[in-house]
Amino acid sequence: MSFEEYMRMRRRLLRELLGEVEPLFDESWREITPMWDSDGRLEPLYAIREYPDKYVVIIDLPGADLTTLSVDLKGRLLIIRSKLKQSVLFSNWGTVQREIVFTEYAKTIELPEDINPEIFEVEHKKSMVIITIGRKSK
């Protein structure tokens, strides 16, 4: 095989690979959203654990005033809000130099269809909020 043949084959294989990978990147980027908004709300980190009889949602709210914690279940939407103990100021950051003050956490999480809202418990340990939601029997 000549060098030119090798390079043509390499370019063809790279185009094929790019054709397969590019749609995956496009799909992934659509799901990426910032963890803050310009209204001063931060989105907390969270994880959902699935068990045979329940879902457990673990939310990290460092610096939150948990006396202001609000957890609501509306249909399949879990809505969490809590004020920060102290506001946090970010200034001169981003591509456009600006200033923003964060004052609360807010997050809406869409839960699976098989939740049982009759079983709904909220507890917190330090900055971690643990929400248990029942699961319908199959």
C-alpha positions in Angstrom: 0.0 0.0 0.0 1.4 3.4 -1.0 1.5 6.3 1.4 -1.2 8.1 -0.6 -3.5 5.1 -0.4 -2.9 4.9 3.3 -3.7 8.6 3.8 -7.0 8.2 1.7 -8.0 5.2 3.8 -7.2 7.1 7.0 -9.2 10.1 6.0 -12.2 8.0 5.0 -12.1 6.1 8.3 -11.8 9.4 10.3 -14.8 10.8 8.3 -16.8 7.7 9.2 -15.8 7.9 12.8 -16.7 11.6 13.0 -20.1 10.8 11.4 -20.8 8.4 14.2 -19.4 10.5 17.1 -20.7 14.0 16.1 -24.4 13.2 16.7 -23.5 11.9 20.2 -21.8 15.2 21.1 -24.7 17.2 19.7 -27.1 15.2 21.9 -24.9 15.6 25.0 -24.5 19.3 24.6 -28.2 19.8 24.5 -28.5 18.3 28.0 -25.8 20.6 29.5 -27.2 23.6 31.3 -25.5 26.0 33.7 -25.9 25.2 37.4 -26.9 28.8 38.1 -29.1 31.6 36.7 -28.9 35.3 36.6 -31.7 35.6 39.1 -29.3 34.5 41.9 -30.3 30.8 42.1 -27.8 28.0 42.2 -28.7 24.4 41.2 -27.5 21.9 43.8 -25.8 18.6 42.9 -28.0 15.6 43.3 -28.2 11.9 42.7 -31.2 9.5 42.4 -30.8 6.0 43.8 -33.3 3.4 42.6 -34.5 0.5 44.8 -37.2 -2.1 44.3 -39.7 -0.3 46.6 -38.5 3.3 46.6 -36.4 6.1 45.1 -33.9 8.0 47.2 -32.9 11.5 46.1 -29.8 12.9 47.7 -29.2 16.6 47.4 -26.1 18.5 48.5 -26.9 22.0 49.7 -23.6 23.4 51.2 -24.1 26.7 52.9 -27.9 26.4 52.8 -30.2 27.7 55.7 -32.1 24.4 56.0 -34.8 26.2 58.1 -35.9 27.7 54.8 -35.9 24.3 53.0 -38.9 23.7 50.8 -39.5 20.3 49.2 -42.7 19.8 47.1 -43.9 17.0 45.0 -46.2 18.1 42.2 -47.1 15.1 40.0 -43.7 13.7 39.0 -41.8 17.0 39.6 -39.7 17.3 42.8 -39.2 21.0 43.6 -36.5 21.9 46.0 -35.6 25.4 47.3 -33.6 26.8 50.1 -32.0 30.1 51.0 -28.3 30.4 51.5 -27.1 31.3 55.0 -25.0 34.1 53.4 -25.3 35.5 49.9 -22.4 34.7 47.6 -21.0 37.5 45.3 -19.2 36.6 42.0 -17.8 39.6 40.3 -15.6 40.2 37.2 -16.1 36.7 35.8 -17.3 35.1 32.5 -16.7 36.3 29.0 -18.7 39.4 29.7 -17.4 40.9 33.0 -20.3 41.0 35.3 -21.4 40.6 38.9 -24.0 38.3 40.3 -25.2 37.6 43.9 -26.4 34.1 44.6 -29.0 33.9 47.4 -30.7 30.5 47.1 -30.7 27.0 45.8 -33.5 25.9 43.5 -33.9 22.7 41.5 -36.8 20.9 39.8 -36.2 17.2 39.2 -38.4 15.0 37.0 -39.0 11.7 38.6 -39.8 8.3 37.0 -43.4 7.5 36.2 -43.7 4.7 38.8 -43.4 6.9 41.9 -45.9 6.5 44.8 -46.4 10.0 46.2 -48.2 8.5 49.3 -44.7 7.5 50.6 -42.7 10.8 50.8 -40.1 11.5 53.5 -37.6 14.3 53.8 -34.6 14.3 56.2 -31.4 16.2 56.3 -27.9 15.5 57.7 -25.7 18.5 57.8 -25.9 19.9 54.2 -27.3 16.7 52.7 -31.0 16.4 52.1 -32.3 12.9 51.7 -35.8 12.5 50.1 -37.4 9.1 50.0 -40.3 8.5 47.6 -42.2 5.3 47.3 -42.4 3.2 44.2 -45.6 1.6 42.8 -45.7 -2.2 42.9 -45.4 -3.9 39.6 
